[in-house]
C-alpha cells in the first residue's frame, strides 16, 4: 500500500483509527469502574455504611456519562464496516458479524438495562437488588468487551473458519472461533488495562478532593481503593497478561515482534532496547540502549532462543509503519512501568498511614490519570499497526478491504465532520463531568416536604 495523501486506503485507516481511538476513551473507564461499583454496593449491603452508597452513587453518575458518550461514538463504527470497509465486510462479515451481533444483542442490552436501574432505581429496588444491578452492569460491560475482543482476535489469529466457494470466509467451528487462545490472552490484558484506567481515575478523584480539603471521608475511600486495585492491575498488565501477549505475538506474528523492537537481523540473545530510533531505510536501530537476551526470554522463554529479524521475511509482509509501531510499543511499556512505580509508592505510603499527608504524591496521583488513557490507546495502536499489512492476518490484506467507490476526498470530508462533531461532544462531556465533580459525592436533593435525600 502506498502511504501517500492521495491513497484512499490511508484515509480510510485514519478515519477508522480516529473514531475507534476516540470511542475507546469511554468504554475503558466504564469497564474499569464497573467492579468498583460492585464492591461499594456489596460493602453497603453487608455493612449498612452509607459512605459506600455515596461512593457508588457518585461514580455511577460518572459511569453513566461515559456510557452515554461511548454509545454515541460507538454506533458510527458499526456503520463504517459498510461505508469505509465494504471489501472487508464482504470477505469476513460471515464470521465477524456473529460476535458483533452477539455483543449488541446480549452484552450491550444487558448493560443498558441494568445501568438505568443502577442510577435511578436504588429506592425502588432495595439494597440487595440494587447490588445485583451493579453486578449486571459489570457483567454486561465485560461480556461486551469479550465479544469485541474475540472479533479482533480473529483478525489477529484466524480460527474456526473455512473458505467458501465464492472466496469469502464462513464460520465452520463456532467453538474454535469463540475460544480462540489469542482472544483469551488479549482479553485478560485489555481488561486489566481498563482496571488501571479505572483505578487511576478513582485515586485521582480522591487526591483532588483531599488537596481541596473537601469530602474527607470519600476522598479517603477513593484513595485507598484506587491505589490498592491500581497496583494489582498494573502488575497484572505486565505479568502474566503482557508477557503472555508477547509470547503470542512471537509465536504467530514473528515479523510484528521484530518490528516492535526494530530488529532487522535475527539472533540468539536478542535484545530489548530501552531506547532507540529505528532507521528503516538503513535497516538498523540507532543509538540503542540494549538489554541483551531480554527479547529472546520475553518472546520464547529462554535467553538462548533465536528471534527472527525483519530481513528474514518478505518486505511486503513487514508492518507498513515500523517507526510508529516501535514508538507506540515502547512508550506504552514505559508508561506501564511508571504506573507500577507510582502505585507501589502510593501503597507503601498507605501502609504507613501517610498517603493522605503526602502532598507531592497526591499531586502525582491527581495529574497522572490521563496517562492510562494514553497507554491504552498506544496498546491498541501496537496491536493494529503490528497486524499490518493484513486485515485478517495471513489471509486478507488491508488494501483489499476498503470501499473502492469511496474516494479519498469523500473520506477526508467525513473525517473533518467527525472531528468537529466529536470535539463538541467532548466539550459537552467535560462540562457535564466537571459539574458532577463540583457537586461531589455528598450532594443532597431537597424534597417537596423539606427533607433532604442523597442524589
GUKOL-217399 format. One record per residue (C-alpha): x, y, z. Coordinates in steps of 0.25 Angstrom, whole numbers, plus 5000, padded with zeros to 4 digits. Example, Ala and Ser with C-alpha at 12.3 -4.5 7.8 and 13.67 -1.06 7.14 Angstrom:
PT     c1     c2     c3
PT   5049   4982   5031
PT   5055   4996   5029
end
This chain:
PT     c1     c2     c3
PT   5000   5000   5000
PT   5005   5014   4996
PT   5005   5023   5008
PT   5002   5036   5000
PT   4992   5046   5003
PT   4984   5042   4990
PT   4983   5028   4995
PT   4968   5025   4999
PT   4973   5013   5008
PT   4981   5022   5016
PT   4970   5032   5019
PT   4960   5020   5022
PT   4970   5015   5032
PT   4972   5029   5038
PT   4957   5031   5038
PT   4954   5018   5046
PT   4966   5020   5055
PT   4961   5033   5059
PT   4947   5029   5062
PT   4951   5016   5069
PT   4962   5023   5078
PT   4952   5034   5082
PT   4942   5024   5085
PT   4950   5015   5094
PT   4953   5026   5103
PT   4940   5024   5109
PT   4938   5008   5110
PT   4951   5007   5117
PT   4947   5015   5128
PT   4933   5008   5129
PT   4939   4995   5129
PT   4950   4999   5139
PT   4940   5006   5149
PT   4929   4994   5148
PT   4935   4986   5159
PT   4938   4997   5168
PT   4923   5000   5167
PT   4920   4985   5170
PT   4930   4985   5182
PT   4924   4998   5188
PT   4910   4993   5187
PT   4914   4980   5193
PT   4920   4987   5205
PT   4908   4996   5206
PT   4899   4984   5206
PT   4907   4976   5216
PT   4910   4987   5226
PT   4899   4997   5224
PT   4910   5008   5224
PT   4905   5020   5216
PT   4919   5024   5211
PT   4919   5012   5201
PT   4905   5016   5196
PT   4910   5031   5194
PT   4922   5026   5186
PT   4914   5016   5178
PT   4904   5028   5174
PT   4915   5038   5171
PT   4923   5028   5162
PT   4910   5023   5156
PT   4907   5037   5150
PT   4921   5038   5145
PT   4919   5024   5139
PT   4906   5028   5133
PT   4912   5040   5125
PT   4924   5031   5120
PT   4914   5020   5116
PT   4905   5030   5108
PT   4916   5036   5100
PT   4922   5022   5098
PT   4909   5018   5092
PT   4908   5031   5083
PT   4922   5029   5078
PT   4921   5014   5076
PT   4909   5013   5067
PT   4916   5020   5055
PT   4927   5010   5056
PT   4918   4999   5052
PT   4913   5006   5040
PT   4928   5009   5036
PT   4929   4994   5033
PT   4919   4997   5021
PT   4923   5011   5017
PT   4938   5010   5018
PT   4942   4995   5019
PT   4932   4989   5009
PT   4942   4979   5004
PT   4946   4974   5017
PT   4931   4973   5021
PT   4928   4964   5009
PT   4940   4956   5011
PT   4939   4953   5026
PT   4925   4958   5030
PT   4920   4944   5031
PT   4929   4942   5043
PT   4932   4955   5050
PT   4917   4958   5049
PT   4914   4947   5058
PT   4921   4953   5070
PT   4918   4968   5067
PT   4903   4963   5067
PT   4905   4956   5080
PT   4911   4968   5086
PT   4899   4977   5083
PT   4888   4967   5086
PT   4893   4961   5098
PT   4904   4969   5105
PT   4900   4983   5101
PT   4885   4981   5105
PT   4889   4975   5118
PT   4898   4986   5122
PT   4888   4997   5117
PT   4876   4991   5124
PT   4884   4990   5138
PT   4890   5003   5137
PT   4877   5010   5137
PT   4873   5002   5150
PT   4887   5005   5156
PT   4886   5020   5154
PT   4871   5023   5157
PT   4866   5010   5163
PT   4872   5010   5177
PT   4860   5013   5186
PT   4850   5004   5177
PT   4860   4992   5177
PT   4865   4992   5191
PT   4879   4989   5195
PT   4880   4974   5190
PT   4874   4976   5177
PT   4882   4989   5175
PT   4895   4982   5178
PT   4890   4971   5167
PT   4888   4983   5157
PT   4903   4987   5159
PT   4907   4973   5156
PT   4898   4973   5144
PT   4905   4985   5139
PT   4919   4980   5141
PT   4916   4966   5135
PT   4909   4973   5123
PT   4921   4982   5121
PT   4932   4971   5122
PT   4924   4962   5113
PT   4923   4973   5103
PT   4938   4974   5103
PT   4939   4959   5101
PT   4931   4959   5089
PT   4938   4971   5083
PT   4952   4965   5086
PT   4948   4951   5080
PT   4945   4959   5067
PT   4959   4966   5068
PT   4966   4953   5071
PT   4961   4946   5059
PT   4967   4957   5051
PT   4980   4955   5058
PT   4980   4940   5058
PT   4969   4934   5050
PT   4962   4921   5056
PT   4949   4914   5053
PT   4947   4918   5039
PT   4946   4912   5025
PT   4947   4918   5011
PT   4934   4917   5003
PT   4933   4914   4989
PT   4932   4929   4985
PT   4945   4932   4993
PT   4939   4938   5005
PT   4940   4933   5019
PT   4930   4925   5026
PT   4929   4920   5041
PT   4932   4905   5042
PT   4935   4903   5056
PT   4928   4913   5066
PT   4935   4907   5078
PT   4949   4909   5072
PT   4945   4924   5068
PT   4940   4927   5082
PT   4951   4920   5089
PT   4962   4926   5081
PT   4974   4925   5090
PT   4978   4939   5085
PT   4965   4945   5090
PT   4967   4940   5104
PT   4981   4946   5105
PT   4977   4959   5099
PT   4964   4960   5107
PT   4972   4958   5120
PT   4982   4968   5116
PT   4972   4978   5111
PT   4962   4977   5124
PT   4974   4978   5133
PT   4978   4991   5126
PT   4964   4996   5127
PT   4965   4994   5142
PT   4977   5002   5142
PT   4969   5013   5136
PT   4958   5012   5146
PT   4968   5011   5158
PT   4975   5024   5154
PT   4962   5031   5152
PT   4957   5027   5165
PT   4971   5030   5172
PT   4972   5044   5165
PT   4958   5048   5169
PT   4962   5044   5184
PT   4974   5052   5182
PT   4967   5064   5176
PT   4957   5065   5188
PT   4968   5063   5198
PT   4976   5074   5193
PT   4964   5083   5193
PT   4960   5079   5207
PT   4946   5074   5203
PT   4939   5061   5205
PT   4949   5056   5214
PT   4943   5042   5216
PT   4940   5040   5202
PT   4954   5044   5197
PT   4960   5034   5207
PT   4951   5023   5202
PT   4955   5026   5187
PT   4970   5027   5190
PT   4970   5014   5198
PT   4962   5006   5187
PT   4969   5013   5175
PT   4983   5011   5179
PT   4981   4997   5184
PT   4974   4992   5171
PT   4983   5000   5163
PT   4996   4993   5168
PT   4990   4979   5166
PT   4984   4983   5152
PT   4997   4990   5148
PT   5005   4977   5151
PT   4995   4968   5144
PT   4996   4977   5131
PT   5011   4974   5131
PT   5011   4959   5136
PT   5005   4950   5133
PT   4996   4956   5123
PT   5006   4965   5116
PT   5016   4954   5116
PT   5006   4944   5110
PT   5003   4954   5099
PT   5017   4956   5095
PT   5019   4941   5094
PT   5006   4940   5086
PT   5012   4950   5076
PT   5025   4943   5076
PT   5018   4930   5072
PT   5008   4935   5062
PT   5013   4949   5057
PT   5029   4948   5057
PT   5030   4959   5047
PT   5022   4968   5056
PT   5031   4964   5068
PT   5043   4968   5060
PT   5037   4982   5056
PT   5033   4985   5070
PT   5047   4984   5075
PT   5053   4990   5062
PT   5061   4976   5060
PT   5065   4975   5046
PT   5076   4964   5048
PT   5071   4951   5055
PT   5080   4946   5066
PT   5080   4938   5079
PT   5081   4946   5092
PT   5072   4956   5084
PT   5072   4969   5092
PT   5061   4979   5096
PT   5065   4993   5094
PT   5061   5002   5105
PT   5062   5014   5095
PT   5066   5015   5081
PT   5062   5020   5067
PT   5058   5011   5056
PT   5065   5014   5043
PT   5057   5006   5033
PT   5064   5011   5020
PT   5077   5006   5026
PT   5071   4995   5033
PT   5077   4997   5047
PT   5073   5003   5061
PT   5081   5015   5064
PT   5086   5019   5078
PT   5080   5007   5085
PT   5082   5005   5100
PT   5080   4989   5100
PT   5077   4979   5110
PT   5083   4966   5104
PT   5075   4954   5103
PT   5062   4961   5108
PT   5055   4959   5095
PT   5058   4944   5094
PT   5053   4942   5108
PT   5041   4950   5107
PT   5036   4944   5094
PT   5041   4930   5095
PT   5044   4927   5110
PT   5059   4925   5109
PT   5071   4935   5107
PT   5077   4926   5096
PT   5064   4926   5088
PT   5066   4930   5073
PT   5058   4942   5069
PT   5056   4945   5055
PT   5059   4958   5049
PT   5051   4966   5039
PT   5061   4963   5028
PT   5056   4948   5029
PT   5042   4952   5024
PT   5038   4957   5010
PT   5037   4972   5011
PT   5023   4972   5006
PT   5019   4965   5019
PT   5026   4976   5028
PT   5017   4985   5036
PT   5016   4997   5028
PT   5019   5008   5039
PT   5031   5001   5047
PT   5035   5015   5053
PT   5021   5018   5059
PT   5019   5003   5063
PT   5033   5004   5070
PT   5030   5017   5078
PT   5016   5013   5081
PT   5020   5000   5087
PT   5032   5006   5095
PT   5024   5018   5101
PT   5013   5008   5105
PT   5023   4999   5112
PT   5030   5012   5119
PT   5016   5017   5124
PT   5013   5003   5129
PT   5026   5003   5137
PT   5023   5017   5143
PT   5009   5012   5147
PT   5015   5001   5155
PT   5025   5010   5162
PT   5014   5021   5165
PT   5004   5011   5171
PT   5015   5004   5179
PT   5020   5017   5184
PT   5005   5020   5188
PT   5003   5007   5195
PT   5015   5008   5203
PT   5010   5021   5208
PT   4997   5016   5210
PT   5002   5004   5218
PT   5010   5014   5227
PT   4998   5023   5229
PT   5004   5035   5221
PT   4997   5034   5208
PT   4987   5046   5211
PT   4998   5055   5217
PT   5008   5053   5205
PT   5004   5065   5197
PT   5014   5062   5186
PT   5009   5048   5184
PT   4995   5054   5184
PT   4998   5063   5173
PT   5005   5052   5165
PT   4992   5043   5166
PT   4983   5054   5162
PT   4991   5058   5150
PT   4994   5044   5145
PT   4980   5040   5142
PT   4981   5043   5127
PT   4993   5034   5125
PT   4986   5021   5125
PT   4977   5026   5114
PT   4990   5029   5106
PT   4995   5015   5109
PT   4983   5008   5105
PT   4982   5016   5092
PT   4997   5012   5089
PT   4994   4998   5093
PT   4983   4997   5082
PT   4992   5004   5072
PT   5003   4994   5075
PT   4993   4983   5072
PT   4987   4989   5060
PT   4999   4994   5053
PT   5006   4981   5056
PT   4996   4973   5049
PT   4998   4981   5036
PT   4998   4979   5024
PT   4987   4970   5028
PT   4973   4972   5032
PT   4971   4957   5034
PT   4986   4952   5037
PT   4991   4944   5026
PT   4978   4943   5019
PT   4973   4957   5014
PT   4981   4970   5012
PT   4977   4984   5017
PT   4978   4989   5003
PT   4967   4979   4998
PT   4957   4983   5009
PT   4954   4997   5008
PT   4942   5003   5000
PT   4947   5005   4986
PT   4936   5014   4982
PT   4938   5024   4993
PT   4949   5033   4989
PT   4960   5040   4998
PT   4953   5053   4997
PT   4940   5047   5002
PT   4947   5041   5013
PT   4954   5053   5017
PT   4941   5061   5017
PT   4934   5052   5026
PT   4947   5051   5035
PT   4946   5066   5037
PT   4932   5065   5040
PT   4934   5054   5051
PT   4946   5063   5057
PT   4937   5075   5058
PT   4925   5067   5064
PT   4934   5059   5074
PT   4941   5072   5078
PT   4927   5078   5082
PT   4923   5065   5088
PT   4936   5064   5096
PT   4933   5078   5102
PT   4919   5075   5106
PT   4924   5062   5113
PT   4935   5070   5120
PT   4925   5080   5125
PT   4915   5070   5130
PT   4926   5062   5137
PT   4932   5075   5143
PT   4918   5078   5148
PT   4917   5065   5155
PT   4931   5066   5161
PT   4927   5080   5166
PT   4915   5075   5173
PT   4923   5064   5179
PT   4919   5051   5185
PT   4912   5057   5197
PT   4901   5065   5189
PT   4887   5064   5194
PT   4874   5068   5188
PT   4863   5075   5195
PT   4849   5068   5195
PT   4836   5076   5194
PT   4834   5073   5209
PT   4847   5080   5212
PT   4855   5067   5215
PT   4868   5064   5209
PT   4871   5051   5202
PT   4884   5046   5195
PT   4885   5050   5180
end
